[in-house]
Amino acid sequence: MQNAIPILIGTKFDDFVRLPPDLQWTIVSQARAYAKVMKATLFFSSATHNINVNKIFKFITARLFNLPWSLQPNLNIGEPVIDLY
């Protein structure tokens, strides 16, 4: 039996970092709340600037094949967020 791997991915991080810090904080808080309800790992990413793209694929591969790979959370506003659930 296969299980789904819940992941919430926020794209366009390159646009996100141009927002005012208070709006960034609001968006991060809402995204973390959604991820928590979904029991999903949260990634903020940008394909244009290759931000967290490789980490997302490594995370999925490690979870699919039960491979050892550790991921460090990053909750700093203004940086690409990674939150683990």
Backbone bond lengths (Angstrom), bond angles and torsions (degrees), N, CA, C in turn:
res aa  C-N    CA-C-N  psi(-1)  N-CA   C-N-CA  omega(-1)  CA-C   N-CA-C  phi
1 M - - - 1.441 - - 1.522 109.35 -
2 Q 1.304 117.13 131.29 1.454 121.23 179.11 1.520 109.79 -97.68
3 N 1.307 114.43 146.40 1.458 120.73 177.45 1.518 109.55 -113.81
4 A 1.303 115.06 150.22 1.469 119.92 175.47 1.522 109.21 -75.45
5 I 1.303 115.62 150.51 1.463 122.17 175.47 1.522 106.53 -109.05
6 P 1.329 117.01 102.70 1.468 118.22 -177.20 1.528 111.43 -73.30
7 I 1.310 115.62 124.71 1.463 122.54 178.76 1.519 107.35 -138.34
8 L 1.311 116.37 133.86 1.457 121.64 174.16 1.525 106.83 -111.76
9 I 1.325 116.05 120.37 1.460 120.79 -175.87 1.522 109.18 -117.29
10 G 1.316 114.74 120.30 1.457 121.03 173.24 1.522 107.99 -93.94
11 T 1.315 116.70 122.87 1.461 121.00 -178.36 1.525 110.29 -99.46
12 K 1.294 115.79 177.62 1.465 123.43 177.19 1.532 112.40 62.95
13 F 1.346 116.58 38.08 1.452 120.00 178.79 1.530 111.04 -56.78
14 D 1.335 117.01 -32.26 1.459 120.98 179.36 1.533 111.23 -61.08
15 D 1.326 118.39 -32.68 1.468 121.65 174.58 1.526 111.22 -80.49
16 F 1.329 115.71 -37.27 1.466 121.79 -178.56 1.531 111.77 -57.26
17 V 1.333 117.78 -42.26 1.466 120.48 -175.71 1.525 112.83 -68.72
18 R 1.311 117.27 -12.62 1.468 120.68 177.02 1.533 112.43 -85.29
19 L 1.318 117.04 -8.49 1.460 121.20 -179.83 1.525 110.62 -76.45
20 P 1.329 117.99 156.62 1.462 120.48 176.08 1.537 110.47 -61.06
21 P 1.329 117.46 146.68 1.473 120.82 -177.12 1.527 114.38 -54.53
22 D 1.340 117.89 -37.06 1.468 118.52 -179.73 1.527 111.53 -67.02
23 L 1.316 117.50 -35.50 1.461 120.81 176.73 1.529 110.57 -71.15
24 Q 1.325 117.23 -38.97 1.463 120.75 175.48 1.522 109.93 -58.46
25 W 1.334 116.40 -45.06 1.457 120.97 -179.02 1.525 110.47 -61.14
26 T 1.327 117.06 -42.47 1.468 121.40 179.05 1.527 110.67 -61.98
27 I 1.319 116.69 -45.44 1.464 121.16 -179.37 1.520 110.97 -64.22
28 V 1.330 117.05 -44.57 1.469 120.84 178.96 1.525 110.18 -61.67
29 S 1.313 117.34 -43.57 1.469 121.40 -179.97 1.526 111.21 -61.27
30 Q 1.330 116.38 -44.18 1.463 120.07 179.32 1.523 111.19 -66.81
31 A 1.312 116.95 -42.57 1.469 120.67 179.62 1.526 110.70 -62.78
32 R 1.334 116.89 -41.84 1.468 120.35 178.67 1.525 111.03 -64.40
33 A 1.330 116.77 -38.14 1.468 120.26 178.55 1.525 110.48 -64.73
34 Y 1.330 117.58 -44.57 1.467 120.90 177.32 1.525 111.03 -61.61
35 A 1.334 116.79 -44.87 1.462 120.95 -179.47 1.527 111.07 -62.01
36 K 1.312 116.28 -39.72 1.465 120.19 179.96 1.524 110.77 -63.10
37 V 1.334 116.67 -45.39 1.462 120.61 178.87 1.529 110.39 -61.80
38 M 1.324 115.80 -39.84 1.469 121.08 -179.67 1.529 112.12 -77.92
39 K 1.351 116.99 -12.11 1.473 122.62 -172.00 1.526 109.04 56.22
40 A 1.330 113.72 45.72 1.462 121.38 -175.24 1.525 110.38 -113.55
41 T 1.309 115.74 149.91 1.459 121.15 169.94 1.519 107.03 -77.08
42 L 1.314 115.92 138.06 1.460 122.24 -177.03 1.521 110.10 -107.89
43 F 1.316 115.98 129.12 1.461 122.54 175.00 1.526 108.64 -126.11
44 F 1.317 117.57 134.01 1.456 121.83 164.98 1.520 105.08 -99.32
45 S 1.324 117.13 136.16 1.461 119.36 -172.39 1.524 111.79 -145.83
46 S 1.324 113.81 166.62 1.456 122.10 172.48 1.521 107.81 -146.11
47 A 1.310 115.93 115.37 1.462 119.71 176.91 1.524 110.23 -69.81
48 T 1.324 117.17 -34.75 1.463 121.63 -179.24 1.524 111.79 -58.99
49 H 1.342 116.09 -39.88 1.468 121.10 -177.03 1.526 112.27 -109.43
50 N 1.325 117.28 12.39 1.466 123.21 178.85 1.529 111.88 51.74
51 I 1.323 115.95 48.18 1.464 121.21 179.06 1.527 108.27 -98.66
52 N 1.309 115.99 116.97 1.467 125.94 178.87 1.531 114.18 65.61
53 V 1.313 119.30 4.37 1.466 120.90 -179.81 1.528 110.43 -63.69
54 N 1.313 117.80 -49.11 1.466 120.71 179.68 1.522 110.97 -63.89
55 K 1.327 116.79 -39.22 1.469 120.01 179.64 1.522 111.22 -62.86
56 I 1.314 117.51 -38.51 1.466 120.82 178.92 1.529 110.15 -61.77
57 F 1.323 117.16 -47.45 1.467 120.11 -179.57 1.519 111.76 -67.59
58 K 1.327 117.81 -38.02 1.470 120.53 176.76 1.526 110.31 -65.09
59 F 1.318 117.00 -40.90 1.460 121.41 178.67 1.527 110.41 -60.92
60 I 1.321 117.03 -48.30 1.470 121.23 -179.53 1.527 110.68 -61.82
61 T 1.324 116.80 -45.92 1.468 120.67 -179.45 1.521 110.97 -62.08
62 A 1.325 117.03 -44.80 1.465 120.76 179.73 1.526 110.99 -61.90
63 R 1.323 117.00 -42.44 1.468 120.27 179.96 1.532 111.51 -68.23
64 L 1.328 117.27 -40.86 1.465 120.39 -179.11 1.521 112.66 -62.89
65 F 1.340 115.61 -40.23 1.456 120.27 -173.58 1.525 113.32 -108.15
66 N 1.334 116.78 14.26 1.466 122.04 179.47 1.528 112.24 51.54
67 L 1.318 115.87 44.76 1.451 121.22 179.12 1.531 109.93 -92.14
68 P 1.321 116.79 146.67 1.466 118.43 177.44 1.527 110.21 -73.31
69 W 1.286 115.38 124.22 1.465 121.34 175.88 1.507 107.33 -162.78
70 S 1.310 116.02 125.07 1.464 118.59 -178.02 1.521 109.87 -102.93
71 L 1.300 114.12 144.94 1.454 122.52 -178.61 1.517 107.41 -123.69
72 Q 1.315 116.76 129.59 1.460 121.24 -179.11 1.525 109.56 -95.00
73 P 1.338 116.98 128.45 1.459 118.73 176.46 1.529 111.58 -67.10
74 N 1.308 116.30 152.53 1.465 122.18 174.90 1.525 107.01 -140.05
75 L 1.319 116.23 111.97 1.461 121.31 -177.59 1.518 112.06 -114.78
76 N 1.319 117.17 19.88 1.459 121.39 -179.71 1.523 110.50 -79.05
77 I 1.323 115.46 124.41 1.463 120.55 177.84 1.527 108.74 -63.02
78 G 1.324 117.32 136.23 1.458 122.51 -178.20 1.513 113.02 92.47
79 E 1.340 116.73 -5.59 1.461 121.84 177.00 1.528 108.21 -119.12
80 P 1.343 117.48 160.10 1.458 119.53 -179.33 1.546 111.01 -65.81
81 V 1.299 115.89 114.42 1.461 122.32 -175.18 1.522 110.99 -72.55
82 I 1.340 114.54 138.14 1.456 123.00 168.74 1.529 104.41 -134.02
83 D 1.324 116.66 124.54 1.464 120.73 178.38 1.516 108.09 -133.05
84 L 1.307 116.02 133.67 1.466 121.83 -174.48 1.524 111.57 -105.32
85 Y 1.313 115.80 135.76 1.462 121.42 173.07 1.496 109.86 -131.98
